[in-house]
Every structure is written in structure tokens, then in C-alpha cells.
Amino acid sequence: QVQFVESGGGLVQPGGSLRLSCAASGSILRFYVMGWYRQAPGQQRELVADINSSGTATNYAGSVKGRFTISRDNSKNTVYLQMNSLKPEDTAVYYCNFQPPIRGYWGQGTQVTVSS
């Protein structure tokens, strides 16, 4: 079974940038639409961005459009999320999964905290 391992989170000041990575075990990732999701304390998990299997089409939540960029490298079985102009409201645990997500494939996530 494929597993997703997220990394790259951390503490950053407002206006800063982070690049998240999602590494998948196995090589099936290349066949699927992938998404980045986030869950803030006390809130439901939400879709932040998704990307088609070839990397030629992307979609973004309105709250991150123009600031975040999703990309993928199928040769490395990895999906990325470049986050710029970060805001305190971007603070959350970030996860990757298929889009639509499959319950058994949630990883541990990576914590992003935006604070001065």
C-alpha cells in the first residue's frame, strides 16, 4: 500500500515562505490527481490545491490563490506545495492525499505555524 510522507513545515513569520514536500512510496502516484489539504485546530480538513496526473492543470482554494503553487515530479514520486506570503490564518497541519482523498492514506502531516 502506498504511503505519503509530508515534510517541510515549520515556524515562519507572516509574509514568509515555505516549501512542503509529499513523498510517496511506490510509483503509482504518477497516475493520480493529488491534493494538498490542511486542518487548523478545531476546524475540518480542507482542500488547499490539487494537480492532475501530468502536472498540467491545477486548482486552488480561493484563500490561497496567487500565494501557493502546487507542482509534482512524477520521476521522484513527489508532490510539492510552495507557499509564499504566508498569513497567520495559514497555520495548520498540512497533508497530501489523492484527490478525492482516500481515508486510509492520510499521513502524519507537517505542521505549519505562521506567527511573529
CNS distance restraints for C-alpha pairs under 8 A (distance, minus, plus):
assign (resid   2 and name CA) (resid  24 and name CA) 6.47 0.50 0.50
assign (resid   2 and name CA) (resid  25 and name CA) 5.30 0.50 0.50
assign (resid   2 and name CA) (resid  26 and name CA) 6.05 0.50 0.50
assign (resid   2 and name CA) (resid  28 and name CA) 7.83 0.50 0.50
assign (resid   2 and name CA) (resid 105 and name CA) 7.54 0.50 0.50
assign (resid   3 and name CA) (resid  24 and name CA) 5.61 0.50 0.50
assign (resid   3 and name CA) (resid  25 and name CA) 5.43 0.50 0.50
assign (resid   3 and name CA) (resid 105 and name CA) 6.42 0.50 0.50
assign (resid   3 and name CA) (resid 107 and name CA) 7.05 0.50 0.50
assign (resid   4 and name CA) (resid  22 and name CA) 6.22 0.50 0.50
assign (resid   4 and name CA) (resid  23 and name CA) 5.66 0.50 0.50
assign (resid   4 and name CA) (resid  24 and name CA) 4.66 0.50 0.50
assign (resid   4 and name CA) (resid  25 and name CA) 6.73 0.50 0.50
assign (resid   4 and name CA) (resid  96 and name CA) 6.96 0.50 0.50
assign (resid   4 and name CA) (resid  97 and name CA) 7.25 0.50 0.50
assign (resid   4 and name CA) (resid 105 and name CA) 7.06 0.50 0.50
assign (resid   4 and name CA) (resid 106 and name CA) 7.15 0.50 0.50
assign (resid   4 and name CA) (resid 107 and name CA) 5.49 0.50 0.50
assign (resid   5 and name CA) (resid  22 and name CA) 5.45 0.50 0.50
assign (resid   5 and name CA) (resid  23 and name CA) 5.21 0.50 0.50
assign (resid   5 and name CA) (resid  24 and name CA) 6.49 0.50 0.50
assign (resid   5 and name CA) (resid 107 and name CA) 6.00 0.50 0.50
assign (resid   5 and name CA) (resid 108 and name CA) 7.11 0.50 0.50
assign (resid   5 and name CA) (resid 109 and name CA) 7.23 0.50 0.50
assign (resid   6 and name CA) (resid  20 and name CA) 7.09 0.50 0.50
assign (resid   6 and name CA) (resid  21 and name CA) 5.64 0.50 0.50
assign (resid   6 and name CA) (resid  22 and name CA) 4.43 0.50 0.50
assign (resid   6 and name CA) (resid  23 and name CA) 6.51 0.50 0.50
assign (resid   6 and name CA) (resid  94 and name CA) 7.79 0.50 0.50
assign (resid   6 and name CA) (resid  95 and name CA) 6.52 0.50 0.50
assign (resid   6 and name CA) (resid  96 and name CA) 7.03 0.50 0.50
assign (resid   6 and name CA) (resid 107 and name CA) 7.14 0.50 0.50
assign (resid   6 and name CA) (resid 108 and name CA) 7.15 0.50 0.50
assign (resid   6 and name CA) (resid 109 and name CA) 5.34 0.50 0.50
assign (resid   6 and name CA) (resid 110 and name CA) 5.69 0.50 0.50
assign (resid   7 and name CA) (resid  20 and name CA) 5.75 0.50 0.50
assign (resid   7 and name CA) (resid  21 and name CA) 5.30 0.50 0.50
assign (resid   7 and name CA) (resid  22 and name CA) 6.54 0.50 0.50
assign (resid   7 and name CA) (resid 109 and name CA) 7.42 0.50 0.50
assign (resid   7 and name CA) (resid 110 and name CA) 5.56 0.50 0.50
assign (resid   8 and name CA) (resid  18 and name CA) 7.01 0.50 0.50
assign (resid   8 and name CA) (resid  19 and name CA) 5.94 0.50 0.50
assign (resid   8 and name CA) (resid  20 and name CA) 4.50 0.50 0.50
assign (resid   8 and name CA) (resid  21 and name CA) 6.12 0.50 0.50
assign (resid   8 and name CA) (resid 110 and name CA) 6.90 0.50 0.50
assign (resid   9 and name CA) (resid  18 and name CA) 6.92 0.50 0.50
assign (resid   9 and name CA) (resid  19 and name CA) 7.54 0.50 0.50
assign (resid   9 and name CA) (resid  20 and name CA) 6.28 0.50 0.50
assign (resid   9 and name CA) (resid 110 and name CA) 5.23 0.50 0.50
assign (resid   9 and name CA) (resid 111 and name CA) 5.19 0.50 0.50
assign (resid   9 and name CA) (resid 112 and name CA) 4.86 0.50 0.50
assign (resid   9 and name CA) (resid 113 and name CA) 7.87 0.50 0.50
assign (resid  10 and name CA) (resid  18 and name CA) 7.92 0.50 0.50
assign (resid  10 and name CA) (resid 110 and name CA) 7.90 0.50 0.50
assign (resid  10 and name CA) (resid 111 and name CA) 6.12 0.50 0.50
assign (resid  10 and name CA) (resid 112 and name CA) 5.05 0.50 0.50
assign (resid  10 and name CA) (resid 113 and name CA) 6.11 0.50 0.50
assign (resid  11 and name CA) (resid 112 and name CA) 6.19 0.50 0.50
assign (resid  11 and name CA) (resid 113 and name CA) 4.74 0.50 0.50
assign (resid  11 and name CA) (resid 114 and name CA) 5.91 0.50 0.50
assign (resid  11 and name CA) (resid 115 and name CA) 7.12 0.50 0.50
assign (resid  12 and name CA) (resid  16 and name CA) 5.97 0.50 0.50
assign (resid  12 and name CA) (resid  17 and name CA) 7.25 0.50 0.50
assign (resid  12 and name CA) (resid  18 and name CA) 7.80 0.50 0.50
assign (resid  12 and name CA) (resid 112 and name CA) 7.80 0.50 0.50
assign (resid  12 and name CA) (resid 113 and name CA) 6.28 0.50 0.50
assign (resid  12 and name CA) (resid 114 and name CA) 5.00 0.50 0.50
assign (resid  12 and name CA) (resid 115 and name CA) 6.29 0.50 0.50
assign (resid  12 and name CA) (resid 116 and name CA) 7.63 0.50 0.50
assign (resid  13 and name CA) (resid  86 and name CA) 7.64 0.50 0.50
assign (resid  13 and name CA) (resid 114 and name CA) 5.41 0.50 0.50
assign (resid  13 and name CA) (resid 115 and name CA) 5.04 0.50 0.50
assign (resid  13 and name CA) (resid 116 and name CA) 4.98 0.50 0.50
assign (resid  14 and name CA) (resid  85 and name CA) 6.94 0.50 0.50
assign (resid  14 and name CA) (resid  86 and name CA) 5.36 0.50 0.50
assign (resid  14 and name CA) (resid  87 and name CA) 5.09 0.50 0.50
assign (resid  14 and name CA) (resid  88 and name CA) 6.38 0.50 0.50
assign (resid  14 and name CA) (resid 114 and name CA) 5.77 0.50 0.50
assign (resid  14 and name CA) (resid 115 and name CA) 6.04 0.50 0.50
assign (resid  14 and name CA) (resid 116 and name CA) 6.49 0.50 0.50
assign (resid  15 and name CA) (resid  84 and name CA) 6.97 0.50 0.50
assign (resid  15 and name CA) (resid  85 and name CA) 4.10 0.50 0.50
assign (resid  15 and name CA) (resid  86 and name CA) 4.85 0.50 0.50
assign (resid  15 and name CA) (resid  87 and name CA) 6.42 0.50 0.50
assign (resid  16 and name CA) (resid  84 and name CA) 6.14 0.50 0.50
assign (resid  16 and name CA) (resid  85 and name CA) 5.48 0.50 0.50
assign (resid  16 and name CA) (resid  86 and name CA) 5.46 0.50 0.50
assign (resid  17 and name CA) (resid  82 and name CA) 7.49 0.50 0.50
assign (resid  17 and name CA) (resid  83 and name CA) 5.38 0.50 0.50
assign (resid  17 and name CA) (resid  84 and name CA) 4.40 0.50 0.50
assign (resid  17 and name CA) (resid  85 and name CA) 6.25 0.50 0.50
assign (resid  17 and name CA) (resid  86 and name CA) 6.21 0.50 0.50
assign (resid  18 and name CA) (resid  82 and name CA) 6.16 0.50 0.50
assign (resid  18 and name CA) (resid  83 and name CA) 5.24 0.50 0.50
assign (resid  18 and name CA) (resid  84 and name CA) 6.75 0.50 0.50
assign (resid  19 and name CA) (resid  80 and name CA) 6.90 0.50 0.50
assign (resid  19 and name CA) (resid  81 and name CA) 5.63 0.50 0.50
assign (resid  19 and name CA) (resid  82 and name CA) 4.43 0.50 0.50
assign (resid  19 and name CA) (resid  83 and name CA) 5.98 0.50 0.50
assign (resid  20 and name CA) (resid  80 and name CA) 5.51 0.50 0.50
assign (resid  20 and name CA) (resid  81 and name CA) 4.97 0.50 0.50
assign (resid  20 and name CA) (resid  82 and name CA) 6.37 0.50 0.50
assign (resid  20 and name CA) (resid  83 and name CA) 7.87 0.50 0.50
assign (resid  21 and name CA) (resid  78 and name CA) 6.70 0.50 0.50
assign (resid  21 and name CA) (resid  79 and name CA) 5.86 0.50 0.50
assign (resid  21 and name CA) (resid  80 and name CA) 4.58 0.50 0.50
assign (resid  21 and name CA) (resid  81 and name CA) 6.55 0.50 0.50
assign (resid  22 and name CA) (resid  78 and name CA) 5.37 0.50 0.50
assign (resid  22 and name CA) (resid  79 and name CA) 5.05 0.50 0.50
assign (resid  22 and name CA) (resid  80 and name CA) 6.19 0.50 0.50
assign (resid  22 and name CA) (resid  96 and name CA) 6.37 0.50 0.50
assign (resid  23 and name CA) (resid  76 and name CA) 7.83 0.50 0.50
assign (resid  23 and name CA) (resid  77 and name CA) 6.01 0.50 0.50
assign (resid  23 and name CA) (resid  78 and name CA) 4.53 0.50 0.50
assign (resid  23 and name CA) (resid  79 and name CA) 6.70 0.50 0.50
assign (resid  24 and name CA) (resid  29 and name CA) 6.82 0.50 0.50
assign (resid  24 and name CA) (resid  77 and name CA) 5.50 0.50 0.50
assign (resid  24 and name CA) (resid  78 and name CA) 6.15 0.50 0.50
assign (resid  25 and name CA) (resid  77 and name CA) 7.39 0.50 0.50
assign (resid  26 and name CA) (resid  77 and name CA) 7.49 0.50 0.50
assign (resid  27 and name CA) (resid  77 and name CA) 6.10 0.50 0.50
assign (resid  28 and name CA) (resid  32 and name CA) 7.54 0.50 0.50
assign (resid  28 and name CA) (resid  77 and name CA) 7.96 0.50 0.50
assign (resid  29 and name CA) (resid  34 and name CA) 7.90 0.50 0.50
assign (resid  29 and name CA) (resid  53 and name CA) 7.87 0.50 0.50
assign (resid  29 and name CA) (resid  74 and name CA) 7.03 0.50 0.50
assign (resid  29 and name CA) (resid  77 and name CA) 6.01 0.50 0.50
assign (resid  29 and name CA) (resid  78 and name CA) 7.95 0.50 0.50
assign (resid  30 and name CA) (resid  53 and name CA) 5.65 0.50 0.50
assign (resid  30 and name CA) (resid  54 and name CA) 7.25 0.50 0.50
assign (resid  30 and name CA) (resid  74 and name CA) 5.22 0.50 0.50
assign (resid  30 and name CA) (resid  77 and name CA) 6.91 0.50 0.50
assign (resid  31 and name CA) (resid  53 and name CA) 5.44 0.50 0.50
assign (resid  32 and name CA) (resid  52 and name CA) 6.84 0.50 0.50
assign (resid  32 and name CA) (resid  53 and name CA) 4.93 0.50 0.50
assign (resid  32 and name CA) (resid  98 and name CA) 6.81 0.50 0.50
assign (resid  32 and name CA) (resid  99 and name CA) 7.84 0.50 0.50
assign (resid  33 and name CA) (resid  50 and name CA) 6.93 0.50 0.50
assign (resid  33 and name CA) (resid  51 and name CA) 5.67 0.50 0.50
assign (resid  33 and name CA) (resid  52 and name CA) 4.40 0.50 0.50
assign (resid  33 and name CA) (resid  53 and name CA) 4.94 0.50 0.50
assign (resid  33 and name CA) (resid  98 and name CA) 6.05 0.50 0.50
assign (resid  33 and name CA) (resid  99 and name CA) 5.48 0.50 0.50
assign (resid  33 and name CA) (resid 100 and name CA) 7.95 0.50 0.50
assign (resid  34 and name CA) (resid  50 and name CA) 5.51 0.50 0.50
assign (resid  34 and name CA) (resid  51 and name CA) 5.53 0.50 0.50
assign (resid  34 and name CA) (resid  52 and name CA) 6.62 0.50 0.50
assign (resid  34 and name CA) (resid  53 and name CA) 7.30 0.50 0.50
assign (resid  34 and name CA) (resid  79 and name CA) 7.69 0.50 0.50
assign (resid  34 and name CA) (resid  96 and name CA) 7.22 0.50 0.50
assign (resid  34 and name CA) (resid  97 and name CA) 6.00 0.50 0.50
assign (resid  34 and name CA) (resid  98 and name CA) 4.51 0.50 0.50
assign (resid  34 and name CA) (resid  99 and name CA) 5.05 0.50 0.50
assign (resid  34 and name CA) (resid 100 and name CA) 7.97 0.50 0.50
assign (resid  35 and name CA) (resid  47 and name CA) 6.90 0.50 0.50
assign (resid  35 and name CA) (resid  48 and name CA) 7.33 0.50 0.50
assign (resid  35 and name CA) (resid  49 and name CA) 5.61 0.50 0.50
assign (resid  35 and name CA) (resid  50 and name CA) 4.06 0.50 0.50
assign (resid  35 and name CA) (resid  51 and name CA) 6.44 0.50 0.50
assign (resid  35 and name CA) (resid  96 and name CA) 5.60 0.50 0.50
assign (resid  35 and name CA) (resid  97 and name CA) 5.58 0.50 0.50
assign (resid  35 and name CA) (resid  98 and name CA) 5.78 0.50 0.50
assign (resid  35 and name CA) (resid  99 and name CA) 5.22 0.50 0.50
assign (resid  35 and name CA) (resid 100 and name CA) 7.74 0.50 0.50
assign (resid  35 and name CA) (resid 101 and name CA) 7.77 0.50 0.50
assign (resid  36 and name CA) (resid  47 and name CA) 6.17 0.50 0.50
assign (resid  36 and name CA) (resid  48 and name CA) 5.51 0.50 0.50
assign (resid  36 and name CA) (resid  49 and name CA) 5.37 0.50 0.50
assign (resid  36 and name CA) (resid  50 and name CA) 6.27 0.50 0.50
assign (resid  36 and name CA) (resid  81 and name CA) 7.45 0.50 0.50
assign (resid  36 and name CA) (resid  94 and name CA) 6.92 0.50 0.50
assign (resid  36 and name CA) (resid  95 and name CA) 5.69 0.50 0.50
assign (resid  36 and name CA) (resid  96 and name CA) 4.46 0.50 0.50
assign (resid  36 and name CA) (resid  97 and name CA) 6.67 0.50 0.50
assign (resid  37 and name CA) (resid  45 and name CA) 6.55 0.50 0.50
assign (resid  37 and name CA) (resid  46 and name CA) 5.41 0.50 0.50
assign (resid  37 and name CA) (resid  47 and name CA) 4.37 0.50 0.50
assign (resid  37 and name CA) (resid  48 and name CA) 5.09 0.50 0.50
assign (resid  37 and name CA) (resid  49 and name CA) 7.14 0.50 0.50
assign (resid  37 and name CA) (resid  94 and name CA) 5.64 0.50 0.50
assign (resid  37 and name CA) (resid  95 and name CA) 5.04 0.50 0.50
assign (resid  37 and name CA) (resid  96 and name CA) 5.91 0.50 0.50
assign (resid  37 and name CA) (resid  97 and name CA) 7.66 0.50 0.50
assign (resid  38 and name CA) (resid  45 and name CA) 5.44 0.50 0.50
assign (resid  38 and name CA) (resid  46 and name CA) 5.51 0.50 0.50
assign (resid  38 and name CA) (resid  47 and name CA) 6.64 0.50 0.50
assign (resid  38 and name CA) (resid  48 and name CA) 6.70 0.50 0.50
assign (resid  38 and name CA) (resid  92 and name CA) 5.84 0.50 0.50
assign (resid  38 and name CA) (resid  93 and name CA) 5.42 0.50 0.50
assign (resid  38 and name CA) (resid  94 and name CA) 4.27 0.50 0.50
assign (resid  38 and name CA) (resid  95 and name CA) 5.93 0.50 0.50
assign (resid  39 and name CA) (resid  43 and name CA) 6.25 0.50 0.50
assign (resid  39 and name CA) (resid  44 and name CA) 5.94 0.50 0.50
assign (resid  39 and name CA) (resid  45 and name CA) 4.26 0.50 0.50
assign (resid  39 and name CA) (resid  46 and name CA) 6.36 0.50 0.50
assign (resid  39 and name CA) (resid  92 and name CA) 5.23 0.50 0.50
assign (resid  39 and name CA) (resid  93 and name CA) 5.33 0.50 0.50
assign (resid  39 and name CA) (resid  94 and name CA) 6.61 0.50 0.50
assign (resid  40 and name CA) (resid  44 and name CA) 7.30 0.50 0.50
assign (resid  40 and name CA) (resid  45 and name CA) 7.33 0.50 0.50
assign (resid  40 and name CA) (resid  91 and name CA) 6.47 0.50 0.50
assign (resid  40 and name CA) (resid  92 and name CA) 4.20 0.50 0.50
assign (resid  40 and name CA) (resid  93 and name CA) 6.39 0.50 0.50
assign (resid  41 and name CA) (resid  92 and name CA) 7.02 0.50 0.50
assign (resid  47 and name CA) (resid  61 and name CA) 6.98 0.50 0.50
assign (resid  48 and name CA) (resid  60 and name CA) 5.87 0.50 0.50
assign (resid  48 and name CA) (resid  61 and name CA) 5.20 0.50 0.50
assign (resid  48 and name CA) (resid  64 and name CA) 7.15 0.50 0.50
assign (resid  49 and name CA) (resid  58 and name CA) 7.11 0.50 0.50
assign (resid  49 and name CA) (resid  59 and name CA) 5.44 0.50 0.50
assign (resid  49 and name CA) (resid  60 and name CA) 4.34 0.50 0.50
assign (resid  49 and name CA) (resid  61 and name CA) 6.19 0.50 0.50
assign (resid  49 and name CA) (resid  69 and name CA) 7.99 0.50 0.50
assign (resid  49 and name CA) (resid  70 and name CA) 6.55 0.50 0.50
assign (resid  50 and name CA) (resid  58 and name CA) 5.58 0.50 0.50
assign (resid  50 and name CA) (resid  59 and name CA) 5.35 0.50 0.50
assign (resid  50 and name CA) (resid  60 and name CA) 6.73 0.50 0.50
assign (resid  50 and name CA) (resid  70 and name CA) 6.93 0.50 0.50
assign (resid  50 and name CA) (resid  99 and name CA) 6.92 0.50 0.50
assign (resid  51 and name CA) (resid  55 and name CA) 5.79 0.50 0.50
assign (resid  51 and name CA) (resid  56 and name CA) 7.46 0.50 0.50
assign (resid  51 and name CA) (resid  57 and name CA) 5.72 0.50 0.50
assign (resid  51 and name CA) (resid  58 and name CA) 4.42 0.50 0.50
assign (resid  51 and name CA) (resid  59 and name CA) 6.64 0.50 0.50
assign (resid  51 and name CA) (resid  70 and name CA) 6.77 0.50 0.50
assign (resid  51 and name CA) (resid  71 and name CA) 6.98 0.50 0.50
assign (resid  51 and name CA) (resid  72 and name CA) 7.86 0.50 0.50
assign (resid  52 and name CA) (resid  56 and name CA) 6.50 0.50 0.50
assign (resid  52 and name CA) (resid  57 and name CA) 5.51 0.50 0.50
assign (resid  52 and name CA) (resid  58 and name CA) 6.55 0.50 0.50
assign (resid  55 and name CA) (resid  71 and name CA) 6.46 0.50 0.50
assign (resid  55 and name CA) (resid  72 and name CA) 6.17 0.50 0.50
assign (resid  58 and name CA) (resid  70 and name CA) 7.16 0.50 0.50
assign (resid  60 and name CA) (resid  64 and name CA) 6.58 0.50 0.50
assign (resid  60 and name CA) (resid  65 and name CA) 5.53 0.50 0.50
assign (resid  60 and name CA) (resid  68 and name CA) 8.00 0.50 0.50
assign (resid  61 and name CA) (resid  65 and name CA) 6.14 0.50 0.50
assign (resid  64 and name CA) (resid  68 and name CA) 5.68 0.50 0.50
assign (resid  67 and name CA) (resid  83 and name CA) 6.14 0.50 0.50
assign (resid  67 and name CA) (resid  84 and name CA) 5.15 0.50 0.50
assign (resid  67 and name CA) (resid  85 and name CA) 6.08 0.50 0.50
assign (resid  67 and name CA) (resid  86 and name CA) 7.68 0.50 0.50
assign (resid  68 and name CA) (resid  81 and name CA) 6.70 0.50 0.50
assign (resid  68 and name CA) (resid  82 and name CA) 5.48 0.50 0.50
assign (resid  68 and name CA) (resid  83 and name CA) 4.48 0.50 0.50
assign (resid  68 and name CA) (resid  84 and name CA) 6.03 0.50 0.50
assign (resid  69 and name CA) (resid  81 and name CA) 5.65 0.50 0.50
assign (resid  69 and name CA) (resid  82 and name CA) 5.02 0.50 0.50
assign (resid  69 and name CA) (resid  83 and name CA) 6.61 0.50 0.50
assign (resid  70 and name CA) (resid  79 and name CA) 7.37 0.50 0.50
assign (resid  70 and name CA) (resid  80 and name CA) 5.64 0.50 0.50
assign (resid  70 and name CA) (resid  81 and name CA) 4.57 0.50 0.50
assign (resid  70 and name CA) (resid  82 and name CA) 6.36 0.50 0.50
assign (resid  71 and name CA) (resid  79 and name CA) 5.86 0.50 0.50
assign (resid  71 and name CA) (resid  80 and name CA) 5.18 0.50 0.50
assign (resid  71 and name CA) (resid  81 and name CA) 6.54 0.50 0.50
assign (resid  72 and name CA) (resid  77 and name CA) 7.83 0.50 0.50
assign (resid  72 and name CA) (resid  78 and name CA) 5.80 0.50 0.50
assign (resid  72 and name CA) (resid  79 and name CA) 4.20 0.50 0.50
assign (resid  72 and name CA) (resid  80 and name CA) 5.80 0.50 0.50
assign (resid  73 and name CA) (resid  77 and name CA) 6.16 0.50 0.50
assign (resid  73 and name CA) (resid  78 and name CA) 5.43 0.50 0.50
assign (resid  73 and name CA) (resid  79 and name CA) 6.36 0.50 0.50
assign (resid  74 and name CA) (resid  78 and name CA) 6.25 0.50 0.50
assign (resid  74 and name CA) (resid  79 and name CA) 7.94 0.50 0.50
assign (resid  86 and name CA) (resid  90 and name CA) 6.49 0.50 0.50
assign (resid  86 and name CA) (resid 114 and name CA) 6.75 0.50 0.50
assign (resid  87 and name CA) (resid  91 and name CA) 7.60 0.50 0.50
assign (resid  87 and name CA) (resid 114 and name CA) 6.11 0.50 0.50
assign (resid  88 and name CA) (resid 113 and name CA) 7.33 0.50 0.50
assign (resid  88 and name CA) (resid 114 and name CA) 4.69 0.50 0.50
assign (resid  88 and name CA) (resid 115 and name CA) 5.85 0.50 0.50
assign (resid  89 and name CA) (resid 114 and name CA) 7.57 0.50 0.50
assign (resid  90 and name CA) (resid 112 and name CA) 7.51 0.50 0.50
assign (resid  90 and name CA) (resid 113 and name CA) 7.46 0.50 0.50
assign (resid  90 and name CA) (resid 114 and name CA) 6.72 0.50 0.50
assign (resid  91 and name CA) (resid 111 and name CA) 7.79 0.50 0.50
assign (resid  91 and name CA) (resid 112 and name CA) 5.37 0.50 0.50
assign (resid  91 and name CA) (resid 113 and name CA) 4.59 0.50 0.50
assign (resid  91 and name CA) (resid 114 and name CA) 5.48 0.50 0.50
assign (resid  92 and name CA) (resid 111 and name CA) 6.07 0.50 0.50
assign (resid  92 and name CA) (resid 112 and name CA) 5.53 0.50 0.50
assign (resid  92 and name CA) (resid 113 and name CA) 6.64 0.50 0.50
assign (resid  93 and name CA) (resid 109 and name CA) 5.85 0.50 0.50
assign (resid  93 and name CA) (resid 110 and name CA) 5.41 0.50 0.50
assign (resid  93 and name CA) (resid 111 and name CA) 4.35 0.50 0.50
assign (resid  93 and name CA) (resid 112 and name CA) 6.00 0.50 0.50
assign (resid  94 and name CA) (resid 109 and name CA) 5.25 0.50 0.50
assign (resid  94 and name CA) (resid 110 and name CA) 5.26 0.50 0.50
assign (resid  94 and name CA) (resid 111 and name CA) 6.24 0.50 0.50
assign (resid  94 and name CA) (resid 112 and name CA) 7.06 0.50 0.50
assign (resid  95 and name CA) (resid 106 and name CA) 7.08 0.50 0.50
assign (resid  95 and name CA) (resid 107 and name CA) 6.70 0.50 0.50
assign (resid  95 and name CA) (resid 108 and name CA) 7.37 0.50 0.50
assign (resid  95 and name CA) (resid 109 and name CA) 4.57 0.50 0.50
assign (resid  95 and name CA) (resid 110 and name CA) 6.72 0.50 0.50
assign (resid  96 and name CA) (resid 106 and name CA) 7.19 0.50 0.50
assign (resid  96 and name CA) (resid 107 and name CA) 7.45 0.50 0.50
assign (resid  96 and name CA) (resid 109 and name CA) 7.51 0.50 0.50
assign (resid  97 and name CA) (resid 101 and name CA) 5.43 0.50 0.50
assign (resid  97 and name CA) (resid 102 and name CA) 7.02 0.50 0.50
assign (resid  97 and name CA) (resid 105 and name CA) 6.43 0.50 0.50
assign (resid  97 and name CA) (resid 106 and name CA) 6.27 0.50 0.50
assign (resid  98 and name CA) (resid 102 and name CA) 6.37 0.50 0.50
assign (resid 101 and name CA) (resid 105 and name CA) 7.73 0.50 0.50
assign (resid 102 and name CA) (resid 106 and name CA) 7.53 0.50 0.50
